[in-house]
Each structure stands twice: as structure tokens, then as C-alpha cells.
Amino acid sequence: MNDMHHSTRFDSGEYSARWAHVAETLRSDETHAVQNCLEYASMDSALEAEIESTASVWVRSVRAAQAQASGMRAFFTQMDLSSEEGIGLMCLAEALLRVPDKASIDALLSDQFASGAGVAQSQRSGWFAHAAHWGLVLGAEIMVPKTECRWRSVIQGLVKRLTAPVVRQSVKAVMAQLGEHFVLGESIEAAIQRAHQTSDDFYTYSYDMLGEAAMTQADAERYFQAYRHAIIAFNQPDDTRPLFERPGVSIKLSALHPRYEWSQREDCIPAIVDQLLALIELAQVSRISLTLDAEEANRLVLSLEILERLFEHPSVAQWGGLGLAVQAYQKSALAVIEGCVALANAHHTQIPIRLVKGAYWDAEIKEAQVYGIDFSVFTRKASTDVSYLACVRALFNAKSAVFPQFATHNAHTVAAILKLSQGQPFEFQCLHGMGQVLYDHVKSDVPVLCRIYAPVGSHQTLLPYLVRRLLENGANSSFVNQLVNPECPIEQLIQSPLQVVRQLKSIPHPKILSAHALYSDRQNSRGLDLNNPAVLKSVALKMDEVHRDQYQALCSTSAVAPIQRVMGPIQRSQPLGQVVGCTPEDVESAVVSAQTAYRTWRQTSVEHRSECLIRAADQLEAHRHVLMGLCVREAGKTWQDALDEVREAIDFLRYYAQQACLTLQPQHCQGPTGELNTWQPIGRGVIACLSPWNFPLAIFTGQVAAALVAGNAVLAKPASQTVLIAAEMMSILHAAGIPKDVVQLLPGGHDVVGEPLVADDRVNGVMLTGSTRTAKIIAQNLAARSGPIVPFIAETGGQNVMIVDSTALPEQVVSDVIASAFKSAGQRCSACRVLYVQSEIADHVIELLVGAMAVLRLGDPLQHATDIGPVIDAAACSNLKRHLDYLDSIGAKCLARCKINANLNGSFFPPHLYEIKSLSDLKGEVFGPILHLIRYEKSNIDQVLEAVHATGFGLTLGVHSRITGFSEMIAQHVDVGNIYVNRNMVGAVVGVQPFGGDHLSGTGPKAGGPWYLQRLCKEQTVSVNTAAIGGNASLLMLEDQDEVA
């Protein structure tokens, strides 16, 4: 996928006005959203009492029956799979089913069992007998706490003897049982046959073809064919039941397109609509219904756009069999129903609405915290239950515009639905293997159809689905667990959520920190939801408005000052502005004025300097669209990268302000009476900050902010490619109250600015982010000075590797590799340059990686759809091309190369994937989107680590493995500044992942870490003899009085 046109304006695309209210309410204030739901769902006390009474009867019946249960149901009663131990066991089993080599299986089992991560001693007796019967006896008995040393020693020996032949077979046995319990069939034919064997007039089915989101076009085609095959299988002319008494099929839209995301809507919407139209036509022939499954919040509006496009086709609108799943835990659930009702009325049709509580709650919480945005979901289970009841009312109020399908396992909710229905048609839904225990009792009282949501697929595809469902029921809808727990009072189970929420002191959960309150000691930077079309449109307009005029950075008034036209990397023929650079005289003048300003600035309090940084952070956040637009135009960054950079700059300002107040205060040192001894840090003097072009705002701001708050005057030389960004940030610092002589911008070449500053004895410290070669030159020049030895803080590059063993999840690996190697066009110091993959899974990882690269969009970053923008300039392109020539010359194999549009008129370089034989084939860091892949044998991991060490670098390293001991061993044997396990290896967060390397990768201390400011200070101790005049008054005035016991 490639950008096929160039625009001089920011383009966020358009979206239907029908879903504007959904976009507006998705991340709205939680308290307001819950209060709105309370009003919508309100009912009188008599009705609430009736509901609780009905629910109580069902709960008592279920518990009575459960006490007599046997087999797998009894096992689940004893061994709660949604507990931490149960989920851990499922994750282990999922990994074991994937791992191809026996050595890694044994290592994984040994690691997990011998670590004692699992079931406590007190829990074993209750469910041990059932576990033994189902093949979990060995695994369960092995999982004991670390504190039980005798057990651990016995177990470790047992594992060594029995892992391969016994434990693997035990896992296979229990997976077969789990598969039968939670999956209706491994194929659609088997599922249909089993459904017929267990037929009950009360139940029908909605079949879910198991599988995760498509990563490649081949994935999407495979999933499409699976849906097509399943729908055709239901073409049974002799089945004359009405549409909603017959089976249905649930469709995940993310399975139909590898780029099912808002930024790629221009490609994915037409493609998915065409696929769905083909499936709908087959469903009409087979006379079954289809439901578009609910997915993550960032895809919500996209799914609604697709739904609306489908209803523009008369054959779909008149059918009435195409439905949508709505998640009640989302703040916008009512707005979604409102929009669907309007859509149905506009087309004079009916839309089936499956109302669920939600399946991605924990992931939604973390994503909001990471991206600095408001939660899309409620933070309390009771609030979700209230929202569900509000949606029930909304669906019944919609009358014939919708056919309600209520998916719930909660007895109170079921009872409430029955009371609120007032004879209107609807159906219940439950999960296969998890919800029938309740409905087996409901059906004896109420003849309402219940549709079972039935997964279809192999054991390998079962486990990710199962873990997600268990987390859903454990984290956000725990009724299933509490229903069969005799220790949970029935009164608690059947209590109205309306009553629970009304009694809350705080609607948001106090232990679930919002993104803005994530840090206890400072404010977090605010993000933007770039998957929300309303937000995108606003951001595009703001960025475009402030960039209609050209920018200027006037840093000299000399008539002979060099004037540089700024072109930017996107389009060489379009100037962005101009820079009037420095002359040697300007540099000399700046050093003199900075020396004078330092003497005053160092006398200001730490609190005053910190307040200046806080004001600068607030101003930057208020005008972030200005710097975002500049980062896109001048540095070639994509929208998300530009936003991330602005947030990082804000975080640097606030973090260093907070750290200064915490660590740079004078301290009194305890000593003899009659003395006052004080230690205090003070600024060193004038600090030269040499910042790079790859993070022209964040690193520039971080360097300058740290030096300033430590009490220094700053001379800042930005990279010549990105002066406009630095100039705009400098104006913000000045507006925040920092005197212009205290912090000065000195753009210019190394010969005019950089080298003279480094050589000047009046400069008391140098900070650099740049190449290792530049750092060595500066270190040598500083050592050659005749004046004092001064601090030098350097953060340089790295030959960063990611090591992947066979227990890793390939899909997660590929997603993290794409981000680590190609995000920001590979122009990050932390970027992954080398990918080591264990040979047993290398072919599969390569297949996925090549497919994922094929759907990346390289092009103009002014377009929100662009994934990868240009490299910084023509020189960078030339360096990367020379490296490709070198790789070809040594016989390296090119596995993938992203396509590039010939019409692009900038410094664009497509991502490449090469397979090489050895890390020693690489002679140094290659700064761009070229990834080198090396296969390795598990038995040779020591040689891999030796090769990493031999590079001399030590910046970042990634590990993907389910074996904790493996990642811990690597961390202990490599000298690397930042190690990332089972995630991408870029995007270090200020104060959370302090960033910096070792050896050739830098001097330390880590940027955004607790030791950084001290390096920019010198220390002073003042000792005062307070008894020098008139004796020791404080000692003489002590009263001679014994303490009372």
C-alpha cells in the first residue's frame, strides 16, 4: 500500500455524520456517562424487588444443581480458570500447543513449574482429585510456592525426569477436554453435527470461526474462505424455521482485512464491504443471520461506517438479517444504539442488536493509559451493569427498528430483561461452555429462545479466545464465578447494580488511574485519540491553519549571517521557511552573555526554575498542534510519531521539574553541636546542548530543560535539518519566563557553532545525542582542552537486536518488530536492527513479517493514512542505498522490500528485510528502515550473546519468550541500557523507562532517569561554626530535666 498523491494540506479524511455522537461520547466523562445511564435505567423499588426475587430463585437452583455436578463442570467449580492460576495455566497450555521443538517445551515447563507460579498449597486439596482425572495432576501438583523449598527440590528433579513423555501428554489430554467443553467443533461440519446431537428447542447457535485479526492479506483471504465455507454449510432447504430460530454466524471484521483500522479506512472499508456483500448473499440463500462482532474501541466508528455502507444496498436493508454486537461497557453504547435505530428507520428495516458487556476491558484500560487519553470503558463492573440495563431499555423503546439479542450470564440482568420486555420479541444469548448453567434453569420458567455463541476451531485457536473470555468474566463480569461460589452471599449476587452505583462515593474506580493521573508526583502529558474521526478533523484543521505561512528562525542580525532555506524531507521543491544562522561573532557574543546570565540564574531557587519548566510544558501542551505540524513537515514524522514526540517533550519538562525539587534541594548534614553543615548542588555554568534531527523536539527539550533546572545557562545547537522546530520550542521557553540570555539558540554548522563551543574553556559541560563517531571526536577535543575537565553526556547509537525463541507468539513478534524496526522510518537510536529468530519458527515468522510489510503504507506523512514517512534527507538515502549494495555483495538474501511510489518527490526509502548469516557481517549501525534477520539454534544462544557483546554497542535489546528464565538469563549476560521483554523496543517513556546505553552507545546517565540532573551540577559544602561568637546558645539553653518514662 502506498501513498499515491501528495498534498500540501493535512488530510484526516471524512466520516458519516450519523456516528458523530458516538465519537463524541466514546471517551466522555465517566461520572456524567454513568449518571445518564442511571436516569435511563431507573425503575421503581417494587420492580427492583420483583427482579431480585426472581434472580434469587435461579441462583439457589443453580447452586443446588452444582453441588451434584460431576465431570468437567465439577472440575471448573473447583479450579476457577478465570483466576490468576487458571489463566496462567491456560497461557502455558497455549504456548505448549504452538512450540514446535521438544527442547523448548521442556524448558518452558521446567521454568513455569519450578518457579512455583501457580496454585497455593491451601488450594490443592479442593480440586486435586478432579485435576488428576483430567490430566492436570502433574502440572497442578508441581505448581507450588517458592517458599516450599523441599517441594521445589523434589519437583525440579521430577520435572527433569517426566517433562517430555508425561507432562506433554497430560497437557494434550486436558486440552482435548477443554476443547470439547469450550469449542463446539474443530470444523463447521463437526460443530453442526454436535449441535444436532444436543438439540433443544430452547437453544439455537451463533457460530464463531475462531481466529485472531488478520496480519497479512493471506490471513484475510483464509478467514474469508472459512466464513464462506461455514455459511454454505447451513444451506439446508428442509429447515423451514423462521430466520431467528435458525443458526447464525458471527464475523470479526478484523479477520477480513490486515489493516482494519481508522487510518486505513479508504482501503479497508470498500474491501470489507465487498467481502461482506458476498457473504450476505450466501447467508440469504442459506437463510441464516449474520452478526458483526464487537471489537476494540478504536475500531468502533469504523465498524459503524461499514454497517451504514452495507445498508445502502437494498438487498441488505430489506433482508433484516444483518446484526451488530454492541458492548455495554463502552461509554458510547447508548449512542451506538441510537445511531442504529436511526439507520434502521431510515431504511424501513430491522437491525438485530446483540448486547454484550464487553470483551477487551483490560486492554482498553491499558491502551488509554499508554496513549494518554480518557477511558472508553467504565472502570467499575457495577457501572457496566447499569449501562447494560440502560441499553436494554433503549432497545425495547426502539420497538420494531431492532431485534434485541441479550448476551448475559447474570441472573439479575436476565430477570430484569424479562420484566422490562413487556411481551416484545427478543432472545437471550450465552457463551458455549460458560453460560448454559444459568439458562438450563431459566428455560423451565420462561419459553424464550437462547442462542449459544459457539466457537469453532482447533485447539491452537481455542486458547487465545479462551483466555480473553476468562479475563472478561474475571475482570469485568464476575457473576459466572460468583454464581457457583457458595461463599458469595446470594444477596450480593442479586443486588441491583442501580443501588450499588447510587451508593458509590466515586463513580470512577479509585484504584484504576486515568492516563492524566498515572503518576503520583507529576501530571502526565495528554494524548489525542487519533482513531476518533472528530478528533482527527479538529487536529488536521489546527495543524493546517498554523502552517499556511512560512516559518523563520532569525538567530543573527549580522549582514553576513548564512541564510538557509528549509525544504523538509517530504517534497524537495517546497520551502517551509528560512533560517538565519550564526556567525562566529554571534557564537562569541552568546558565550559571553551566557556566562553573565548564569551568575544570576544559579541564584534563583529550584522552585522558580521548576515553575518555569511547568509553564513551558503547559504552553507546549496548549499549542501542541503547532509543534506536531512542524514535526510532520520539517522532520517527516507521521501524525502519531509527531504526537508522541510532543508528549515526550512535555514529559521531560514536568519530570525534570519534579526531580529538581526532589533531589536538588540543600541538605543539612548531621555533625557536632555548634556547627551548621550544608550540602548543596549548584549549576556548573554554561552548558552546550547538541541535539539531533531524529527527535528534534523531545531530545532538544530534554537536554535544555535538564540543564536549565539544574541552574545552568544553555547554548543550544539544534541539528541543521530541524532548526524551525527548535526555534519554536525556544520561543515557548522564553515565554514561560526563562531569560533569553539564559537559554539561547545557536543554529549553524559544526565548524561555526559545534566545534567552537566544544573547544571553548568557558563552556562547562557538553550534552550530545548523535553518532558514536561524533561522540568520540568531542571526547577527544574536550580532553585536549587546557582548562578544567568538564562533564560530557553522550547518547549515541546501537546495533540493537531482538532475540525470539520458539515459545514466543509469532503474531505478537511481528507486530512488535514492525514497530521497532520501521516506525519513524527506522530513524530511532533504539530501533531494532537485527532480528534473531530460533530456527524452528523462523520460516513462519518470516512469512508473517513479509506479509505484514506488504501492507504498510509508505508515503506523504501529511496524510493520516501514512505508516512510514521519508528519511531525513538525500544523504541518508544514499547511505542506506550503499548498505544495500554491501548486503548484496556479501550474498545476503533480500526477503522483502516495501513498494514505493515513483511520484514521491522527497527522501523516501522503503523498508527492507534481509537475511544474513552472522552479526559480524554488519560493520556498524545502519540508521534507517533496514532489518537484518539471523536464524539461530537454541543450543547456540551463548554464541548469540557473545556476538551481541562483540559489537561493542549496548543501547537496547528485545526478547520475545514465554520462558521467564530465558529472558532473565539474557538480561544478566548482556551490557545493554534498556531491555524490553515481550513488547516492542522503542518509545521509552520519561521517568518510566529511563533511556540510555553503555559502551559505544553512550556515557550515561540515562535521560529521563533519577541520576540525570546530578551530572549537570557541581557540589558545594558550607560549614559554619555557629558558636564562634558568644558560645553555643542552643546547647546552653537546654533544660536540665529528665525525660518522664
Number of C-alpha atoms within 10 A of each C-alpha: 18 20 20 14 11 16 11 15 15 24 18 23 16 12 15 12 11 17 22 16 16 24 21 16 19 25 22 16 15 22 14 12 21 22 17 16 24 21 12 18 18 14 12 7 9 8 13 19 14 14 24 21 16 19 24 20 15 22 21 14 13 19 17 12 13 17 12 8 13 12 10 17 15 15 20 19 20 20 20 17 21 24 17 15 18 18 20 18 23 21 16 19 20 23 23 23 18 18 19 14 15 13 13 18 23 20 21 24 23 22 19 22 23 23 18 20 18 21 22 16 12 7 11 17 12 13 18 19 14 21 22 15 13 20 20 23 17 21 24 20 20 26 24 23 18 14 9 11 11 9 17 20 11 12 21 16 12 15 22 13 11 13 21 16 10 15 20 19 14 19 22 18 15 17 23 13 15 19 23 15 15 20 26 26 23 19 17 23 15 14 20 19 14 13 17 11 9 8 11 9 11 16 24 22 25 23 28 23 24 25 20 15 18 23 24 23 19 17 19 20 17 15 24 22 13 15 24 18 15 22 27 16 13 22 16 11 9 6 11 10 10 9 15 19 19 19 23 28 22 23 23 21 27 25 26 29 27 23 23 22 21 24 22 18 20 13 16 22 23 13 13 22 19 13 17 23 15 13 21 24 14 18 23 19 15 21 26 24 24 25 22 22 19 24 18 16 22 18 17 24 23 25 24 20 18 19 20 20 15 20 20 12 12 10 14 19 21 13 15 21 23 23 23 24 21 25 29 26 27 29 29 26 24 28 21 27 22 19 19 26 23 15 21 21 16 12 16 13 19 24 23 24 24 23 25 20 26 22 22 21 23 15 11 18 21 16 16 21 21 13 19 22 20 22 25 24 27 27 24 18 18 22 30 25 25 29 32 28 24 22 27 25 18 19 26 20 14 19 14 18 24 25 23 26 24 26 23 23 26 21 25 25 24 20 21 21 19 16 15 16 16 9 8 13 15 21 17 21 25 24 20 19 19 20 18 17 19 22 23 15 16 22 15 10 10 11 10 17 19 25 26 24 25 25 30 26 21 16 23 18 20 21 23 17 15 22 20 18 18 24 21 19 21 20 17 23 23 18 18 20 19 16 26 21 16 10 8 12 11 18 12 10 20 25 18 20 22 21 13 13 20 13 10 11 9 10 20 18 16 11 7 14 17 21 23 17 15 16 13 8 11 16 17 21 24 22 21 18 18 21 18 23 23 20 15 21 17 12 23 21 15 18 22 18 15 15 18 11 10 11 19 18 20 17 19 20 12 13 7 11 19 14 15 16 13 22 19 26 26 29 21 15 11 13 14 20 17 18 24 22 26 25 23 14 12 18 21 15 11 20 23 13 16 26 20 15 21 23 17 13 24 20 11 12 15 21 16 16 22 24 20 23 29 24 18 26 26 18 16 23 19 11 15 22 24 21 24 26 28 26 28 26 26 24 30 32 33 29 26 21 21 27 23 22 22 28 27 25 26 29 26 29 30 29 26 29 27 20 23 22 18 11 16 20 15 14 13 14 14 10 9 8 12 16 16 16 17 15 15 16 20 21 26 23 27 29 32 29 28 26 27 21 22 25 26 24 32 24 24 26 26 24 27 27 28 27 31 29 33 31 30 32 35 32 28 25 25 27 21 18 19 26 29 28 25 27 23 18 22 22 15 20 24 17 15 19 15 20 14 18 21 24 26 24 26 28 30 26 17 15 10 18 24 21 14 15 25 22 17 16 16 17 24 24 26 24 21 23 24 21 20 20 12 14 23 13 12 20 17 11 14 22 14 11 14 10 14 12 13 17 17 20 24 28 26 26 28 32 28 25 26 27 25 28 27 25 25 22 20 21 18 13 23 22 16 21 25 20 20 27 32 27 24 26 29 26 21 21 27 26 33 32 27 26 24 23 25 23 18 17 21 20 13 13 20 19 15 22 23 19 19 22 22 18 19 22 21 26 31 33 29 26 24 20 26 22 28 28 30 32 28 26 19 16 11 18 19 13 13 19 13 11 16 16 10 14 19 13 9 11 11 17 15 16 15 19 15 19 18 18 15 8 11 20 16 22 21 27 26 23 25 21 23 20 20 21 15 15 20 12 12 17 10 13 16 19 22 29 26 24 25 25 26 19 20 21 14 17 10 10 17 12 12 19 14 12 14 22 17 11 19 16 25 27 28 28 30 28 26 26 21 25 22 15 16 17 21 12 10 18 19 9 12 15 20 22 21 22 20 18 19 17 17 24 25 22 18 17 16 23 19 10 16 18 22 27 27 22 19 22 26 26 16 19 21 24 25 27 19 17 15 21 26 19 18 28 22 13 11 11 14 11 12 12 13 16 15 10 8 7 12 15 12 11 11 8 8 8 7 6 6 6 5 4 3
